[in-house]
Amino acid sequence: MITFKTIRWRNFLSTGNQFIIVSFQKSPTNLIVGQNGAGKSTILDALTFVLYNKPFRKIKKAQLVNTVNDKECEVQIEFEIQGRIYTIVRGMKPTLFEIYIDGKKQDQFASSNDQQQHLEDNILRLNYKSFTQTTILGAATFVPFMQLSQTHRREIVEDVLDIKIFSGMAKILREKMSRANTEIRELTIKKELIEEKIQMQKNFISDLDKTGQNKITEIKVKIDTLLRDSSSLMSDNEQISTNIKEKYQPELDTLTSATGSLKKKTTIKAKLEQKIQNITSDHKFFKENVSCPTCGQQIEEDFRLNKIGIIEGKVKEINSAYQNLQKSINEEQKKEARFIDVSKQISTLTHDISTNNFKISEYQRQIRDYEQEVQDITEQIANRNTERATLRGLKSDLKTVEKDKADHTENIEYLDFANSMMKDSGVKAKIMKRYLPIMNQKINKYLQMMDFYINFTLDEQFNECIKSPIHEKFSYESFSEGEKMRIDLAILFTWRDIAKMKNSSSTNILILDEIFDSSLDSNGTDEFVKIIRYVIKDAYIFMISHKVDELTDRLDNMITFEKMNGFSKVRYST
């Protein structure tokens, strides 16, 4: 059982920075009252938020932070399980989630999700749905058992009967079966590989015994062929080298200077052409001008004619030199063209030598590979006993793999049988079937205590069958809201009884949110109060209601929520 002691919260919904503290063990029955918006239902959201990180009502989690202070939203709860004291602290702005056991803070998990799962699975042993089905009944947001899906109904009953362990065991068994099947697949592949290796080894030994020497002979023939081809290529290279040395290289040497000489003469030619251009310009000037065009001064006629004669003499001299130079350049150009042609021929022959050398290198590599193969075969023939030992080792490995596979196959059969027992139709179904009559008996007992005389039964799929003396069959949805509430209360009380019997998902508190205000009539209210005071003795009852006058004298303690300066405050009256 989870024994809740106290809960406190601040900056939560309408609560300010001062903690509101509620003791769960102060009085057996407690009435929570207050005006609309005063914060009386805040305890529901605080309880589910601190335990499950979600509000009870249909509001967003971010809206839980007080909008005035907008920071340091925090809820703390203290409870006891099997003699150990637990404190859970959860908050927003900043985010806070801490677990204390006997005052010692526990190590944080890698993620808050992992820590939350640890809290639910290993400490509370109660998920959100089961908690709300056994601890809280609300008129507005609570989803009664009868309105849940079949899957969720089963989850609640499994929690109440403390048989979820079988689901966990089934999961573990499925994981083991998956691993075993993986092992079998891997062993099958390994077995096939070993069998292939064994066959290859047998063929290898047989090949050594029968054809080893023949292979050596064939390889040696290939080596001889490669040696001859290599020798032929080497001879070709020698001939090509001799041809280059004797035929082409001497001529190339004589032509080597042609390129440099041509370059020099081309430079001289350019200078002569520039000089001819300058002299021609001077000749034209003295031919066409008898006075200076710049200053207008008269040029002496003798001087002008003498200058023209000198220039014409230089022109003849330079033209003669230019023609001789051009002839020399033509000769050098022929030599250069021949130089290029001879160089190309030598380059072609050199490329042939390189190609032959590449082939020779490749032949030599093949020869080395063949020689290594001959050596390997020779050694293998000489070491047949070693190869046979390898074969024996492979056969031994095969036997080991076959045995491992057989063991895993047998284990799969056991796991499959065990898994079938852990399924919903196995052990869990038998336990549920055993407890169904008790559940139905208790539900009908509580219905009769609330003056609701119907025969209510749940079948093995948790579908209802309802009969009355007047009508043969009903469904849950065919009843009024007040009648539905009586059924919901009866089921809630039943789950608490069964949980207590099984020592599973029970708590020491029961919170009822405005269930009297609309659904239960006066008679139903009276009968319900009798139940919680005289029948439900293992829980501290907290009733949230607007019916102050009807309930104040019937309950031990009243907790009043009221707004002061915009923030919720609480006061107690016993």
C-alpha positions in Angstrom: 0.0 0.0 0.0 1.0 3.6 -0.7 0.5 5.6 2.5 0.3 9.2 1.5 1.3 11.7 4.3 1.4 15.3 3.0 1.3 17.3 -0.2 2.3 20.9 -0.6 2.4 23.3 -3.5 3.3 26.9 -4.5 3.0 29.0 -7.6 0.7 26.3 -8.8 -2.5 27.4 -10.6 -4.1 30.1 -8.4 -1.7 29.5 -5.4 1.0 32.2 -4.8 4.6 31.9 -3.5 3.5 30.6 -0.1 3.2 26.8 0.2 -0.3 25.3 0.7 0.1 22.2 2.8 -2.5 19.4 3.0 -2.1 16.5 5.4 -3.6 13.2 4.2 -3.7 11.6 7.7 -5.2 14.4 9.8 -8.9 13.3 9.8 -10.6 10.1 8.4 -13.2 12.2 6.4 -12.6 15.6 5.0 -14.8 18.1 3.2 -13.1 20.5 0.7 -15.2 23.5 0.0 -14.9 26.9 -1.6 -16.3 29.3 -4.2 -15.8 28.5 -7.9 -12.2 29.4 -8.8 -11.0 29.4 -5.2 -8.7 26.4 -5.9 -10.5 23.5 -4.1 -9.8 21.1 -7.0 -6.2 22.1 -7.2 -5.3 19.2 -5.0 -6.3 16.8 -7.8 -4.0 18.4 -10.4 -1.2 18.8 -7.8 -1.4 15.1 -6.9 -1.3 13.8 -10.5 1.3 16.4 -11.6 3.8 15.5 -8.9 3.3 11.8 -9.4 2.7 11.5 -13.1 3.8 14.8 -14.6 0.3 15.6 -16.0 -2.7 17.5 -14.6 -5.9 15.6 -13.7 -8.2 18.0 -15.3 -8.3 18.8 -19.1 -5.8 21.7 -19.0 -2.3 22.1 -20.5 0.6 21.4 -18.3 2.1 24.8 -19.0 -1.1 26.4 -17.6 -0.3 24.9 -14.1 2.3 27.7 -13.5 0.8 30.6 -11.6 0.4 33.4 -14.2 1.1 36.2 -11.7 4.5 35.0 -10.4 5.2 32.9 -13.5 8.1 31.0 -11.9 9.1 28.5 -9.2 6.1 26.3 -9.7 6.7 23.4 -7.3 4.8 20.5 -5.8 6.1 18.2 -3.1 4.6 14.9 -1.8 5.6 12.6 0.9 4.5 8.9 1.2 5.5 5.6 2.7 5.8 2.2 1.1 6.9 -0.8 3.2 8.5 1.2 5.9 10.5 3.5 3.6 9.7 7.2 3.3 9.6 8.7 -0.2 9.6 12.4 -1.2 8.9 13.5 -4.8 9.6 17.0 -5.8 8.5 18.3 -9.2 8.4 21.8 -10.6 8.4 24.1 -13.7 10.3 27.3 -14.4 12.8 26.0 -13.6 12.2 22.3 -14.5 12.6 20.2 -11.4 12.1 16.4 -10.8 13.8 14.8 -7.7 13.2 11.6 -5.8 14.2 11.1 -2.2 14.2 7.9 -0.3 14.5 8.1 3.5 15.8 11.7 3.0 18.5 10.7 0.5 18.3 12.2 -3.0 18.5 9.5 -5.6 20.8 9.6 -8.6 19.2 11.2 -11.7 18.5 9.0 -14.7 19.8 9.9 -18.2 16.4 11.4 -19.1 13.4 12.5 -17.2 11.3 10.0 -19.1 13.5 7.1 -17.8 13.2 8.6 -14.2 9.4 8.8 -14.6 9.2 5.2 -15.8 11.3 4.2 -12.8 9.0 6.0 -10.4 5.9 4.3 -11.9 7.3 0.8 -12.4 9.6 0.4 -9.3 8.3 2.7 -6.6 4.6 3.4 -7.1 4.0 0.2 -9.1 0.9 2.0 -10.3 0.3 3.8 -13.6 -1.8 6.9 -14.1 -4.9 5.1 -15.3 -4.9 2.6 -12.4 -4.2 5.4 -9.9 -7.2 7.5 -11.0 -9.4 4.4 -11.0 -8.6 3.5 -7.4 -7.9 6.9 -5.8 -9.9 9.6 -7.6 -13.5 9.9 -8.7 -14.4 13.2 -10.4 -17.6 14.3 -11.9 -16.1 16.4 -14.6 -13.0 14.9 -16.0 -12.8 11.4 -14.6 -13.3 8.6 -17.1 -15.1 5.8 -15.3 -14.1 2.2 -15.7 -17.2 1.4 -17.7 -16.3 4.1 -20.3 -12.8 2.8 -20.9 -11.8 0.7 -23.8 -11.5 -3.0 -23.3 -7.7 -2.8 -23.4 -7.6 -0.1 -20.7 -10.2 -2.1 -18.6 -7.8 -5.1 -18.7 -4.9 -2.9 -17.7 -6.8 -1.6 -14.6 -7.8 -5.1 -13.5 -4.2 -6.4 -14.0 -2.9 -3.6 -11.8 -5.6 -4.3 -9.1 -4.8 -8.1 -9.2 -1.1 -7.4 -9.3 -0.7 -9.7 -12.3 1.1 -7.2 -14.6 4.2 -9.1 -13.6 3.0 -11.8 -16.0 3.0 -9.2 -18.8 6.5 -8.2 -17.9 7.5 -11.9 -17.8 5.9 -12.4 -21.2 7.9 -9.4 -22.6 11.1 -10.9 -21.2 10.2 -14.3 -22.6 9.5 -12.8 -26.1 12.9 -11.0 -25.9 14.6 -14.3 -25.0 12.7 -16.1 -27.8 13.8 -13.3 -30.2 17.4 -13.6 -29.0 17.2 -17.5 -29.3 15.8 -17.3 -32.8 18.5 -14.9 -33.8 21.1 -17.3 -32.3 19.5 -20.2 -34.3 19.6 -18.1 -37.5 23.2 -17.2 -36.8 24.1 -20.9 -36.0 22.3 -22.0 -39.1 24.4 -19.7 -41.2 27.6 -20.7 -39.3 26.7 -24.4 -39.9 26.3 -23.8 -43.6 29.6 -21.9 -43.8 31.4 -24.7 -42.0 29.8 -27.3 -44.3 31.0 -25.3 -47.3 34.5 -25.1 -45.8 34.5 -28.8 -45.1 33.6 -29.6 -48.7 36.2 -27.1 -50.0 38.8 -28.7 -47.7 37.9 -32.2 -49.0 38.2 -31.0 -52.6 41.5 -29.3 -51.8 43.0 -32.4 -50.3 41.7 -34.5 -53.2 43.1 -31.9 -55.6 46.5 -32.1 -53.9 46.6 -35.8 -54.1 45.4 -36.0 -57.7 46.4 -32.9 -59.7 49.0 -31.1 -57.6 52.0 -32.0 -59.7 50.1 -31.5 -63.0 49.2 -28.0 -61.8 52.9 -27.4 -61.2 53.8 -28.6 -64.7 51.1 -26.3 -66.2 52.4 -23.3 -64.2 56.0 -23.9 -65.3 54.9 -24.0 -68.9 53.3 -20.6 -68.4 56.5 -19.3 -66.7 58.6 -20.4 -69.6 56.3 -18.7 -72.1 56.5 -15.5 -70.0 60.3 -15.7 -69.9 60.5 -16.1 -73.7 58.2 -13.1 -74.2 60.2 -11.0 -71.8 63.5 -12.0 -73.5 62.0 -11.0 -76.9 60.9 -7.7 -75.6 64.3 -7.0 -74.1 65.9 -7.8 -77.5 63.5 -5.4 -79.2 64.5 -2.7 -76.7 68.2 -3.2 -77.4 67.6 -2.9 -81.1 65.5 0.3 -80.7 68.2 1.8 -78.4 70.9 1.1 -80.9 68.9 2.6 -83.7 68.3 5.8 -81.7 72.0 6.0 -80.8 73.4 5.4 -84.2 70.8 6.8 -86.6 69.0 9.6 -84.9 71.0 10.9 -82.0 74.0 12.2 -84.1 71.7 14.1 -86.4 69.8 15.5 -83.5 73.0 16.7 -81.9 74.0 18.7 -85.0 70.5 20.3 -85.2 70.4 21.2 -81.5 71.9 24.7 -82.1 69.4 25.5 -84.9 66.7 26.7 -82.6 69.0 29.1 -80.7 70.6 30.5 -83.9 67.1 31.0 -85.5 66.0 33.0 -82.5 69.0 35.3 -82.6 68.7 35.9 -86.4 65.0 36.6 -86.0 65.8 39.2 -83.4 68.4 40.8 -85.8 65.8 40.8 -88.6 63.4 42.7 -86.5 66.0 45.3 -85.7 66.9 45.7 -89.4 63.2 46.1 -90.3 62.9 48.8 -87.7 66.1 50.5 -89.1 64.8 50.3 -92.7 61.6 51.9 -91.5 63.5 54.8 -89.9 65.7 55.4 -92.9 62.7 55.3 -95.3 61.0 57.9 -93.1 64.1 60.2 -93.3 64.4 59.7 -97.1 60.7 60.7 -97.5 61.2 63.8 -95.3 64.1 65.2 -97.4 62.5 64.2 -100.6 59.2 66.0 -99.9 60.4 69.1 -97.8 62.6 72.1 -98.9 62.0 73.9 -95.6 61.5 72.7 -92.0 57.8 72.1 -91.3 58.3 73.0 -87.7 60.3 76.2 -87.7 59.8 77.2 -91.5 63.5 77.7 -92.1 64.8 77.0 -95.6 66.8 73.8 -96.0 69.9 74.3 -98.1 69.5 72.5 -101.4 73.1 71.0 -101.4 72.6 69.7 -97.9 69.2 68.2 -98.8 70.5 66.4 -101.9 73.6 65.2 -100.1 71.4 63.8 -97.3 69.2 62.0 -99.8 72.2 60.4 -101.5 73.6 59.2 -98.2 70.2 57.7 -97.2 69.8 55.9 -100.5 73.2 54.4 -100.1 72.4 53.1 -96.6 69.1 51.7 -97.9 70.9 49.7 -100.5 73.4 48.4 -98.0 70.8 47.5 -95.4 68.5 45.8 -98.0 71.4 43.7 -99.1 72.2 42.7 -95.6 68.4 42.0 -94.9 68.2 39.7 -98.0 71.3 37.7 -96.9 69.9 37.5 -93.3 66.5 36.2 -94.7 68.3 33.5 -96.6 70.1 32.4 -93.5 66.9 32.4 -91.5 65.2 30.2 -94.1 68.1 27.7 -93.7 67.8 27.7 -89.9 64.0 27.2 -90.2 64.6 24.1 -92.3 67.0 22.8 -89.7 64.5 23.5 -86.9 61.8 21.6 -88.8 64.1 18.6 -89.2 65.0 18.8 -85.5 61.4 18.6 -84.5 60.8 15.7 -86.9 63.8 13.7 -85.5 62.8 14.5 -81.9 59.3 13.0 -82.6 60.8 9.9 -84.1 63.1 9.4 -81.1 60.1 10.1 -78.8 58.0 7.4 -80.6 60.9 4.9 -80.3 61.4 5.8 -76.6 57.6 5.2 -76.0 58.0 1.8 -77.6 60.8 1.0 -75.1 58.6 2.2 -72.2 55.7 0.1 -73.3 57.9 -3.0 -73.7 59.4 -2.3 -70.2 55.9 -2.2 -68.7 55.1 -5.5 -70.4 58.3 -7.0 -69.1 57.5 -5.8 -65.5 54.0 -7.3 -65.8 55.5 -10.6 -67.1 57.9 -10.6 -64.2 55.1 -10.0 -61.7 53.1 -12.9 -63.2 56.2 -15.1 -63.0 56.7 -14.3 -59.3 53.0 -15.1 -58.6 53.3 -18.4 -60.5 56.5 -19.2 -58.7 54.8 -18.5 -55.3 51.9 -20.7 -56.4 54.3 -23.5 -57.3 55.9 -23.1 -53.9 52.5 -23.1 -52.1 51.4 -26.2 -53.9 54.7 -27.9 -53.2 54.4 -27.1 -49.5 50.8 -28.2 -49.5 51.6 -31.5 -51.1 54.4 -32.0 -48.6 52.0 -31.1 -45.7 48.9 -33.1 -46.5 48.7 -34.3 -42.9 48.2 -30.7 -41.8 45.4 -30.2 -44.2 43.7 -33.4 -43.0 44.1 -32.0 -39.4 42.3 -28.8 -40.6 39.5 -30.9 -42.0 39.1 -32.8 -38.7 39.0 -29.4 -36.8 36.2 -28.2 -39.2 34.2 -31.4 -38.6 34.6 -30.9 -34.8 33.4 -27.3 -35.1 30.4 -28.5 -37.1 29.4 -30.9 -34.3 29.7 -28.1 -31.8 27.5 -25.8 -33.9 24.9 -28.6 -34.4 24.7 -29.3 -30.7 24.3 -25.5 -29.9 21.6 -25.2 -32.5 19.8 -28.3 -31.0 20.0 -26.8 -27.5 18.7 -23.4 -28.7 15.9 -25.2 -30.6 14.9 -27.1 -27.5 15.1 -23.9 -25.4 12.8 -22.2 -27.9 10.2 -24.9 -27.3 10.3 -24.3 -23.5 10.2 -20.5 -24.0 7.3 -20.8 -26.4 5.4 -22.9 -23.9 6.1 -20.5 -21.1 5.1 -17.5 -23.3 1.8 -19.2 -24.1 1.2 -19.4 -20.3 2.0 -15.7 -19.9 -0.4 -14.5 -22.6 -3.7 -12.8 -21.8 -5.4 -16.2 -22.4 -3.0 -18.1 -20.1 -2.3 -17.7 -16.4 -3.7 -14.1 -16.3 -7.0 -15.3 -17.7 -7.3 -18.0 -15.0 -6.5 -15.6 -12.2 -9.0 -13.1 -13.5 -11.6 -15.8 -13.9 -11.0 -16.8 -10.3 -11.5 -13.3 -9.0 -14.4 -12.3 -11.3 -17.1 -13.8 -9.0 -15.5 -11.9 -6.0 -15.5 -8.7 -8.0 -19.1 -9.1 -9.1 -20.2 -10.0 -5.6 -18.5 -6.8 -4.1 -19.9 -4.5 -6.9 -23.4 -5.7 -6.2 -22.9 -5.4 -2.4 -22.0 -1.8 -2.7 -24.8 -1.1 -5.2 -27.3 -2.6 -2.6 -25.8 -0.5 0.1 -26.6 2.6 -2.1 -30.2 1.2 -2.5 -29.6 0.3 -6.1 -31.0 -3.2 -6.6 -29.7 -4.5 -9.9 -27.6 -7.6 -10.7 -24.3 -6.2 -12.2 -21.7 -8.7 -13.6 -18.6 -8.3 -15.6 -17.6 -11.2 -18.0 -14.1 -12.3 -18.8 -13.7 -9.6 -21.4 -15.0 -7.0 -18.8 -18.2 -6.3 -20.6 -21.1 -5.6 -18.3 -24.3 -7.7 -18.0 -27.0 -5.9 -16.0 -30.3 -7.3 -15.0 -33.1 -6.0 -12.7 -36.4 -7.5 -11.4 -38.3 -5.3 -13.8 -36.2 -5.4 -17.0 -34.3 -8.4 -18.2 -31.2 -6.7 -19.5 -29.6 -3.2 -19.3 -26.4 -1.6 -20.4 -24.4 0.9 -18.5 -25.4 3.7 -20.9 -29.1 3.1 -20.4 -29.0 4.4 -16.8 -29.3 8.0 -15.6 -26.3 10.0 -14.5 -27.1 9.4 -10.9 -27.4 5.6 -11.5 -24.2 5.6 -13.5 -22.4 7.3 -10.6 -23.6 4.6 -8.2 -22.1 2.0 -10.5 -18.9 4.0 -10.8 -18.6 4.2 -7.0 -19.4 0.5 -6.5 -16.6 -0.4 -9.0 -14.2 2.1 -7.4 -14.8 0.6 -3.9 -14.5 -2.9 -5.4 -11.1 -2.1 -6.9 -9.9 -0.8 -3.6 -11.0 -3.9 -1.8 -9.4 -6.2 -4.3 -6.2 -4.2 -4.3 -6.1 -4.4 -0.5 -6.7 -8.2 -0.7 -3.9 -8.6 -3.2 -1.7 -6.0 -1.5 -1.2 -4.4 -4.9 -2.2 -1.0 -6.1 -4.0 0.3 -3.0 -3.6 3.8 -1.4 -4.6 5.2 1.9 -6.6 8.1 0.3 -9.8 8.5 -1.7 -10.6 11.8 -3.4 -14.1 12.5 -4.6 -14.6 15.6 -6.8 -18.2 17.0 -6.8 -19.8 13.7 -7.2 -22.7 14.7 -5.0 -23.4 18.0 -6.6 -25.2 16.8 -9.6 -25.3 13.1 -9.9 -26.4 11.7 -6.6 -29.8 12.4 -5.1 -30.3 13.0 -1.3 -30.9 9.3 -0.6 -27.8 8.3 -2.6 -25.8 10.8 -0.8 -26.9 9.5 2.6 -26.1 5.9 1.7 -22.7 6.9 0.2 -21.7 8.8 3.4 -22.6 5.7 5.4 -20.3 3.7 3.2 -17.3 5.9 3.5 -17.7 6.3 7.2 -18.5 2.8 8.3 -17.4 0.5 5.4 -14.3 2.1 3.9 -12.1 2.2 6.9 -8.7 1.9 5.2 -8.7 5.3 3.5 -8.7 8.9 4.4 -11.6 10.5 2.4 -11.4 13.9 0.8 -14.7 15.1 -0.7 -14.8 18.2 -2.9 -18.3 19.7 -2.9 -20.5 22.8 -2.9 -23.0 21.1 -0.6 -21.6 22.6 2.6 -24.9 22.5 4.6 -25.6 18.9 3.7 -22.1 17.5 4.4 -20.5 19.6 7.1 -21.9 17.8 10.1 -21.4 14.4 8.5 -17.6 14.6 8.0 -14.8 15.1 10.6 -12.9 18.0 9.0 -13.6 20.8 6.6 -10.9 22.4 4.4 -11.9 25.7 3.0 -10.2 27.3 0.0 -10.7 31.0 -0.6 -9.2 33.8 -2.7 -7.2 36.6 -0.9 -5.5 39.3 -2.9 -5.8 37.1 -6.0 -4.2 34.0 -4.5 -5.7 30.8 -3.1 -5.5 30.3 0.7 -6.6 27.4 2.9 -8.0 27.2 6.4 -9.0 24.2 8.4 -12.0 23.6 10.8 -12.6 20.4 12.7 
